[in-house]
């Protein structure tokens, strides 16, 4: 928690709420980015497995 010298130095509740919500939105944005990256890696892994299975069947 941040300490202020006087009560007038402290931001009002509206400003504090805006700041907190801004941090939440930034965090959610980061989470969505990581979710998309995880999904892309998972899809590429599945494609590689399918490619390997297809190559194995062709060789047989």
C-alpha positions as CSV (number, residue, x, y, z in Angstrom):
1,X,0.0,0.0,0.0
2,X,1.3,3.5,-0.8
3,X,1.5,6.0,2.0
4,X,0.8,9.6,1.4
5,X,2.0,12.6,3.5
6,X,-1.4,14.2,3.6
7,X,-4.9,13.2,2.7
8,X,-4.9,15.6,-0.2
9,X,-1.9,13.8,-1.8
10,X,-3.9,10.6,-2.1
11,X,-5.7,10.0,-5.4
12,X,-9.5,10.0,-5.1
13,X,-11.5,6.7,-5.3
14,X,-12.4,7.2,-8.9
15,X,-8.7,7.6,-9.9
16,X,-7.8,4.5,-7.8
17,X,-10.5,2.4,-9.4
18,X,-9.5,3.5,-12.9
19,X,-5.9,2.6,-12.1
20,X,-6.9,-0.8,-10.7
21,X,-9.2,-1.6,-13.7
22,X,-6.5,-0.5,-16.1
23,X,-4.1,-3.0,-14.5
24,X,-6.7,-5.8,-14.7
25,X,-7.4,-5.1,-18.4
26,X,-3.6,-5.2,-19.2
27,X,-3.3,-8.5,-17.3
28,X,-6.3,-10.0,-19.2
29,X,-4.8,-8.8,-22.5
30,X,-1.5,-10.5,-21.6
31,X,-3.4,-13.7,-20.6
32,X,-5.2,-13.8,-24.0
33,X,-1.9,-13.3,-25.8
34,X,-0.4,-16.3,-24.0
35,X,-3.5,-18.3,-24.6
36,X,-3.2,-17.7,-28.3
37,X,0.5,-18.6,-28.3
38,X,-0.3,-21.8,-26.4
39,X,-3.0,-22.7,-28.9
40,X,-0.7,-22.0,-31.8
41,X,2.0,-24.2,-30.4
42,X,-0.5,-27.0,-29.6
43,X,-1.8,-26.9,-33.2
44,X,1.7,-27.0,-34.7
45,X,2.5,-30.0,-32.5
46,X,-0.6,-31.8,-33.7
47,X,0.2,-31.0,-37.3
48,X,3.8,-32.3,-36.8
49,X,2.4,-35.6,-35.3
50,X,0.0,-36.0,-38.2
51,X,2.8,-35.4,-40.7
52,X,5.0,-38.0,-39.0
53,X,2.1,-40.5,-39.0
54,X,1.4,-39.9,-42.6
55,X,5.1,-40.3,-43.5
56,X,5.3,-43.5,-41.5
57,X,2.3,-45.0,-43.3
58,X,3.7,-44.0,-46.7
59,X,7.0,-45.7,-45.8
60,X,5.3,-48.9,-44.9
